[in-house]
């Protein structure tokens, strides 16, 4: 059984698996932004020893939008 990959922007009705190029997927994600959040707990014998929390926002940057800082940024 072979399957043909159908382009996501084809004009007709879609039949079969839809293929989205990685560049288009990254463009969509960065245009709208995505939040990555997670927790990592290292425990021995059900006793938590280390907890690491991760919260990150991934988004694109536009030169047309000015920085909210007067000097261009905190760095």
Buried (B, 14 or more C-beta within 10 A) or exposed (E): EEEEEBEEEEEEEEEEEEEEEEEEEEEEEEEEEEEEEEEEEEEEEEEEEEEEEEEEEEEEEEEEEEEEEEEEEEE
